Amino acid sequence: MVTAAITGIGTVFPPPLDQRSLWDEFFSAHHGESRIAPRIWRNAGVARRHAVADPRVEDISTLSTAARMSRFVDEALPLGKEAVTTCLAAAGLGPDDVELFTVVSCTGYATPGVDILLARDLAMAPSVERLHVGHMGCYAALPALAAVADAAGARGKVGVLLCVELTSLHLQPATDDLDQIVANAIFSDAAAAVAVHPSAPGLELVDLAAFTDSTVLEHMAWQVTDLGFRMNLSPRVSSVLGEHVERVTTDLLGHHGLRVADVDHWAIHPGGPRIIRTVAERLGLRDEDVAASRKVLRDHGNCSSATVLIVLDQLVGDRRPSRGEHIVAMAFGPGLTLYLALLRVR
């Protein structure tokens, strides 16, 4: 069986915003009636984030969804173009080599979509196959990666996956609602792209696993409203994930004769400090195993679907995985859903 590999990664961020300044200059008033908000912000594990819409400069909380979607396209195109160009350069490819182009986002939509517009702007071939993966949330990069890798393995296609998320465009009106306080404290904007090749050296996608606990659907949701998209985020998310992550992980690894101790590197989606801590405790991971996840959360915040690819890029840059080593990438999102990808360096 032919298995495809990630051969290049590109990550791009809008201008950085200091977390403390955001609180002092905007969100302290935005959440002014909440006694718990200051503690949530202090403990978010975020020092810096990125945004195409700085609330200190423009408060977009009363904009219509239509206005936000128009803004999404304007902002997503340059970020996406840079991320794709960077990942192709890292892979030694050009836009005309791309045969399948997949775009992931849960923060913006348009038709013609970002996939068509970027394929045009990057001068990809008119024959390029396109796929849009929408509204799956923070775990979407992994099933999208599987779709691209399956096409590469089964039909020899060279693919690119782009995740572009602009959460700052969905600021809600002032509130002391806990879900909104948490969302405003951790979410960030970014674009991340990977090139996927059917035969070149890189991070080979060995297998994928998914698990959805549909008994707790209400714990995480991303609702379309007249004022953008509204996040529902229960504080129980980490405990529910903790109930399942060990079994799902050991089952995936067991299919390939591996144990948790055999995994050399971990790219865990940093949904928040508690989620990183829970996964580490349940799997018996060391601080160094989750260092890349904590660093991405601190320096970039939670960038929804793009985040696990950003963590993977951080890990590869910091740890320089060697041929034959295994990596587990892990992400979580609405459903409540857990996705894992087993990668091997080839």
SULUR-V660395 format. One record per backbone hydrogen bond with DSSP energy under -0.5 kcal/mol. NH is the residue of the N-H (numbers start at 1). CO is the residue of the C=O. If there is no record, write none. Layout:
nh=NH co=CO
nh=NH co=CO
//
This chain:
nh=5 co=197
nh=6 co=203
nh=7 co=5
nh=7 co=195
nh=8 co=195
nh=10 co=193
nh=12 co=191
nh=17 co=49
nh=19 co=47
nh=22 co=18
nh=23 co=19
nh=24 co=20
nh=25 co=21
nh=26 co=22
nh=27 co=22
nh=28 co=23
nh=29 co=26
nh=30 co=26
nh=31 co=27
nh=32 co=29
nh=34 co=31
nh=40 co=36
nh=41 co=37
nh=42 co=38
nh=43 co=39
nh=44 co=41
nh=47 co=298
nh=48 co=298
nh=49 co=17
nh=51 co=15
nh=55 co=53
nh=57 co=54
nh=58 co=54
nh=60 co=58
nh=63 co=60
nh=65 co=226
nh=68 co=64
nh=69 co=65
nh=70 co=66
nh=71 co=67
nh=72 co=68
nh=73 co=69
nh=74 co=70
nh=75 co=71
nh=76 co=72
nh=77 co=73
nh=78 co=74
nh=79 co=75
nh=80 co=76
nh=81 co=77
nh=82 co=78
nh=83 co=79
nh=84 co=80
nh=85 co=81
nh=86 co=82
nh=87 co=83
nh=88 co=84
nh=89 co=85
nh=90 co=86
nh=91 co=87
nh=92 co=88
nh=92 co=89
nh=93 co=88
nh=97 co=94
nh=98 co=95
nh=99 co=158
nh=100 co=158
nh=101 co=129
nh=102 co=100
nh=102 co=160
nh=103 co=131
nh=104 co=162
nh=105 co=133
nh=117 co=113
nh=118 co=114
nh=119 co=115
nh=120 co=116
nh=121 co=117
nh=122 co=118
nh=123 co=120
nh=124 co=119
nh=128 co=125
nh=129 co=99
nh=131 co=101
nh=133 co=103
nh=134 co=132
nh=135 co=105
nh=140 co=137
nh=142 co=139
nh=143 co=139
nh=144 co=140
nh=145 co=141
nh=146 co=142
nh=147 co=143
nh=148 co=144
nh=149 co=145
nh=150 co=146
nh=151 co=147
nh=152 co=148
nh=153 co=149
nh=154 co=150
nh=155 co=151
nh=156 co=152
nh=157 co=151
nh=159 co=157
nh=159 co=196
nh=160 co=100
nh=161 co=194
nh=162 co=102
nh=163 co=192
nh=164 co=104
nh=164 co=162
nh=165 co=190
nh=167 co=188
nh=169 co=166
nh=170 co=167
nh=171 co=168
nh=175 co=30
nh=181 co=177
nh=182 co=178
nh=183 co=179
nh=184 co=180
nh=185 co=181
nh=186 co=182
nh=186 co=183
nh=187 co=183
nh=188 co=302
nh=189 co=50
nh=190 co=165
nh=191 co=12
nh=192 co=163
nh=193 co=10
nh=194 co=161
nh=195 co=8
nh=196 co=159
nh=197 co=5
nh=203 co=6
nh=204 co=202
nh=204 co=344
nh=205 co=4
nh=206 co=204
nh=206 co=342
nh=207 co=342
nh=209 co=340
nh=211 co=338
nh=213 co=336
nh=214 co=212
nh=216 co=213
nh=217 co=214
nh=219 co=216
nh=220 co=217
nh=221 co=232
nh=223 co=230
nh=225 co=223
nh=225 co=228
nh=228 co=225
nh=230 co=223
nh=232 co=221
nh=234 co=219
nh=237 co=234
nh=240 co=236
nh=241 co=237
nh=242 co=238
nh=243 co=239
nh=243 co=240
nh=244 co=240
nh=244 co=241
nh=245 co=241
nh=248 co=244
nh=249 co=245
nh=250 co=246
nh=251 co=247
nh=252 co=248
nh=253 co=249
nh=254 co=250
nh=255 co=251
nh=256 co=253
nh=257 co=254
nh=258 co=253
nh=262 co=259
nh=263 co=259
nh=263 co=260
nh=264 co=326
nh=265 co=326
nh=267 co=328
nh=268 co=266
nh=269 co=330
nh=271 co=269
nh=276 co=272
nh=277 co=273
nh=278 co=274
nh=279 co=275
nh=280 co=276
nh=281 co=277
nh=282 co=278
nh=283 co=279
nh=284 co=280
nh=285 co=280
nh=289 co=286
nh=290 co=286
nh=290 co=287
nh=291 co=288
nh=294 co=290
nh=295 co=291
nh=296 co=292
nh=297 co=293
nh=298 co=294
nh=299 co=295
nh=300 co=296
nh=301 co=296
nh=301 co=297
nh=302 co=186
nh=303 co=301
nh=306 co=303
nh=307 co=304
nh=310 co=306
nh=311 co=307
nh=312 co=308
nh=313 co=309
nh=314 co=310
nh=315 co=311
nh=316 co=312
nh=317 co=313
nh=318 co=314
nh=319 co=315
nh=320 co=315
nh=320 co=316
nh=324 co=345
nh=325 co=322
nh=327 co=343
nh=328 co=265
nh=329 co=327
nh=329 co=341
nh=330 co=267
nh=331 co=339
nh=333 co=337
nh=335 co=220
nh=336 co=333
nh=337 co=333
nh=338 co=211
nh=339 co=331
nh=340 co=209
nh=341 co=329
nh=342 co=207
nh=343 co=327
nh=343 co=341
nh=344 co=204
nh=345 co=325
nh=346 co=202
//
